[in-house]
């Protein structure tokens, strides 16, 4: 590829002109720190999603109590694996038992609801304390997992399963 642009100047000259005009290679101003998003009661709200489950989550400073759909965490999520999944954002940010969580979860199964709750808690923590965002982002808790159940196709008993083949 030639070093000539459409007007006849070299690429080095073009780069110098862009730098002089304050273009993309010039130093960008530092991003202003984000402001916390809190309501009148001092809570931060976020929505978390996973599979078909949606979790509405409110986070506020407290003793570490969690209430999901009016039930305590051990009553709603009986499996220890799901409770561990939900507490991961607090463990990563060293905020274990420093925040109270109130959540309503609808749709999906328990595993999807636990994933949605983890996503919602992570987002609510970033709204309450914007400085925690890099930690949670690096851990992958702010990314919404796009995987969902594949739909059933016409002429098949399940999404991909075919009926048993019989030669005779």
C-alpha positions as CSV (number, residue, x, y, z in Angstrom):
1,X,0.0,0.0,0.0
2,X,1.4,3.4,-0.9
3,X,2.1,6.1,1.7
4,X,0.1,8.7,-0.2
5,X,-3.3,9.9,0.8
6,X,-6.0,11.0,-1.6
7,X,-4.7,14.6,-1.5
8,X,-1.1,13.8,-2.2
9,X,0.4,14.2,1.4
10,X,2.2,11.5,3.3
11,X,0.7,9.6,6.2
12,X,3.2,11.2,8.6
13,X,2.0,14.7,7.6
14,X,-1.6,13.6,8.1
15,X,-0.8,12.3,11.5
16,X,0.9,15.5,12.5
17,X,-2.1,17.5,11.3
18,X,-4.5,15.3,13.4
19,X,-2.2,15.7,16.5
20,X,-2.1,19.4,16.1
21,X,-5.9,19.5,15.9
22,X,-6.3,17.5,19.1
23,X,-7.4,14.3,17.4
24,X,-7.7,10.7,18.7
25,X,-4.0,10.2,19.3
26,X,-3.8,13.4,21.5
27,X,-4.2,12.8,25.2
28,X,-7.8,12.6,26.2
29,X,-9.1,14.4,29.4
30,X,-9.4,12.1,32.4
31,X,-12.9,10.8,32.9
32,X,-14.7,12.3,35.8
33,X,-15.4,10.0,38.7
34,X,-18.9,8.5,38.7
35,X,-21.5,9.7,41.2
36,X,-23.2,7.1,43.4
37,X,-26.9,6.5,42.5
38,X,-29.0,6.3,45.7
39,X,-32.6,6.9,46.5
40,X,-34.1,8.8,49.5
41,X,-33.7,5.9,51.8
42,X,-30.0,5.5,50.9
43,X,-30.5,2.4,48.8
44,X,-29.2,1.6,45.3
45,X,-31.4,-0.3,42.9
46,X,-30.4,-2.5,40.0
47,X,-32.0,-5.2,37.8
48,X,-30.2,-8.5,37.2
49,X,-31.1,-11.1,34.5
50,X,-30.1,-14.7,33.8
51,X,-31.8,-17.2,31.6
52,X,-35.6,-16.4,32.0
53,X,-35.2,-15.0,35.6
54,X,-35.3,-11.3,36.5
55,X,-34.2,-10.0,39.9
56,X,-35.0,-6.5,41.2
57,X,-32.4,-5.7,43.8
58,X,-32.1,-3.0,46.5
59,X,-28.8,-2.7,48.4
60,X,-28.2,-0.6,51.5
61,X,-25.6,-0.6,54.3
62,X,-26.5,-3.0,57.1
63,X,-25.7,-6.2,58.9
64,X,-25.6,-8.5,55.8
65,X,-29.3,-9.6,55.9
66,X,-30.8,-10.9,52.6
67,X,-34.5,-11.1,51.9
68,X,-35.7,-12.6,48.7
69,X,-39.4,-12.5,47.9
70,X,-40.1,-12.0,51.6
71,X,-38.0,-15.0,52.7
72,X,-34.6,-15.2,54.2
73,X,-31.7,-16.4,52.0
74,X,-31.4,-19.9,53.5
75,X,-35.1,-20.5,53.2
76,X,-35.4,-19.4,49.6
77,X,-32.1,-20.9,48.3
78,X,-31.7,-24.2,50.2
79,X,-28.7,-25.3,48.2
80,X,-25.3,-24.0,49.6
81,X,-23.9,-23.7,46.0
82,X,-26.6,-21.1,45.1
83,X,-26.0,-19.2,48.4
84,X,-22.3,-19.1,47.6
85,X,-23.0,-17.9,44.1
86,X,-25.1,-15.0,45.5
87,X,-22.5,-14.0,48.0
88,X,-19.6,-13.8,45.5
89,X,-19.9,-10.1,44.7
90,X,-19.5,-9.3,48.4
91,X,-16.5,-11.6,48.8
92,X,-14.7,-10.2,45.8
93,X,-15.1,-6.6,47.0
94,X,-14.5,-7.4,50.7
95,X,-17.9,-6.1,51.6
96,X,-19.3,-9.4,53.2
97,X,-22.0,-8.7,55.7
98,X,-21.8,-4.9,55.2
99,X,-24.9,-4.5,53.1
100,X,-28.5,-5.6,53.4
101,X,-30.1,-6.9,50.3
102,X,-33.9,-6.9,49.5
103,X,-34.8,-8.5,46.2
104,X,-37.8,-9.8,44.3
105,X,-37.1,-12.5,41.8
106,X,-39.5,-13.8,39.1
107,X,-39.2,-16.4,36.3
108,X,-36.9,-19.3,35.6
109,X,-35.7,-21.9,38.0
110,X,-33.6,-21.5,41.2
111,X,-30.3,-21.6,39.4
112,X,-31.3,-18.9,37.0
113,X,-32.7,-16.9,39.8
114,X,-29.5,-17.1,41.8
115,X,-27.5,-16.0,38.7
116,X,-29.9,-13.1,38.2
117,X,-29.6,-12.1,41.8
118,X,-25.8,-12.2,41.6
119,X,-25.9,-9.9,38.5
120,X,-28.4,-7.5,40.2
121,X,-26.3,-7.3,43.4
122,X,-23.2,-6.6,41.4
123,X,-24.8,-3.8,39.5
124,X,-26.4,-2.3,42.6
125,X,-23.0,-2.3,44.4
126,X,-21.5,-0.4,41.4
127,X,-24.2,2.1,41.7
128,X,-23.7,2.5,45.5
129,X,-19.9,2.5,45.3
130,X,-18.7,3.3,41.7
131,X,-15.1,2.5,42.8
132,X,-16.0,-1.2,43.0
133,X,-16.8,-1.4,39.3
134,X,-13.3,-2.6,38.1
135,X,-13.2,-5.4,40.7
136,X,-16.6,-6.7,39.7
137,X,-16.0,-6.2,36.0
138,X,-12.8,-8.2,36.2
139,X,-14.5,-11.0,38.0
140,X,-17.2,-11.1,35.2
141,X,-20.2,-10.3,37.4
142,X,-21.4,-7.3,35.5
143,X,-21.7,-9.2,32.2
144,X,-25.2,-10.5,31.5
145,X,-24.9,-14.2,30.6
146,X,-26.8,-14.4,27.2
147,X,-27.3,-18.1,27.3
148,X,-30.9,-19.2,27.4
149,X,-32.9,-22.4,26.7
150,X,-33.2,-23.2,23.0
151,X,-36.8,-23.3,21.7
152,X,-38.5,-26.5,20.6
153,X,-38.7,-27.0,16.8
154,X,-41.6,-28.2,14.8
155,X,-41.5,-31.9,14.1
156,X,-39.1,-32.7,16.9
157,X,-39.8,-33.9,20.4
158,X,-37.3,-31.4,21.9
159,X,-35.2,-28.6,20.6
160,X,-32.8,-30.9,18.7
161,X,-33.7,-34.5,19.6
162,X,-35.2,-36.5,16.7
163,X,-37.6,-39.4,16.9
164,X,-35.9,-42.9,17.0
165,X,-35.1,-44.1,13.5
166,X,-36.5,-47.6,12.7
167,X,-35.2,-49.3,9.5
168,X,-37.9,-52.0,9.7
